[in-house]
Structures are given as structure tokens and as C-alpha cells.
Amino acid sequence: KFAMVAPDVQIDDGKGTILISSEEGETEANNHRKLSDFGIRNGTRLQADDFLQDYTLLINVLHSEDLEKDVEFEVVGDTPEKVGPKPSEPTSKNITNGSDDGAQPSTSTG
């Protein structure tokens, strides 16, 4: 749903419990477990990071009994318009001496 390539997902509770790791095999044992096995309930926050895309997402888990038949979850709220690497910042400085340390050419006439 979020177009992540290699996500790391952890419970945002200050303990750093990792649910999904981008490191192969690191969290394979979690694949068969339910969110409730980790104490995730209505109102729990998850943090998903995709370092390959420099992309972080905070997920608020909301429990609902009103989902359509055969629907396990629904994404609501703001989703990113464009997923991918952040564009590089344009450089507005003119560097004439090969350094960006702010040094200016001398203006003395002496």
C-alpha cells in the first residue's frame, strides 16, 4: 500500500520492538504472529522507515468492526502523493574559487 522497498517497522513505544526488518531473516519468526501478540491495540503507533527511499511513515492503528467482508485492513488519511527519493536541494551559491567557505575575493587597491 505504501510502496516501500525495504521497510523497517517498529512499535513507536520507546522500546524499539521491531516487527519487520529490511535485514533478510531477522524478523521471519514474526510473519505468522498477529499484531495483538505484540500488544498492538487500538491507538498504537507504528513507525515504518524505508532507508533506501529516505521515507518515514507514522501509522496509527485504529480497530474497527465495520470493514467490508473479506477486508482485513483499510488505509485512511493522508497518503504520500509521490514516493521516492527526496529531490536534491538546488544550490543557490555561486562558487568561483572552488570553495563554499564564504571567502570573497580581495577588493583592496593597495
C-alpha positions, -999 to +999 in steps of 0.1 A: +000+000+000+028+024+008+053+014-020+081+008+005+111-011-009+129-023+022+110-012+053+118-015+089+087-013+111+088-009+148+063-001+176+066+036+184+067+029+222+103+038+230+113+001+234+123-004+198+103-036+192+109-044+155+081-061+137+095-061+102+132-057+093+149-050+060+176-074+070+167-107+055+156-134+080+159-110+110+121-110+118+109-140+098+096-155+131+070-126+133+054-135+099+028-159+115+021-137+145-008-113+150-005-077+159-022-084+192+007-108+200+029-078+203+004-058+224-007-037+194-042-024+201-064+005+191-043+037+192-009+020+189+016+039+167+040+022+144+070+038+126+079+025+092+113+036+077+125+028+042+161+040+042+166+032+005+140+058-003+146+082+026+110+077+035+094+075+070+058+069+078+040+070+112+010+046+113-018+050+138-036+017+143-074+020+147-095-010+154-128-013+135-156-038+133-171-020+103-149-033+075-164-050+044-165-088+042-130-102+035-113-069+040-085-072+066-074-036+068-081-002+053-057+027+048-074+060+057-059+095+060-032+112+041-010+091+019+020+104+001+014+118-034+048+107-047+070+080-032+107+080-039+140+097-031+138+133-020+148+157-047+182+173-041+182+209-029+191+234-056+223+252-048+219+290-050+255+299-041+279+309-069+312+293-061+341+308-080+371+298-060+362+261-057+352+265-020+320+273-004+335+287+028+322+322+022+356+337+013+353+367-011+379+380-035+400+408-022+388+443-031+418+462-018+437+485-043+469+488-024 
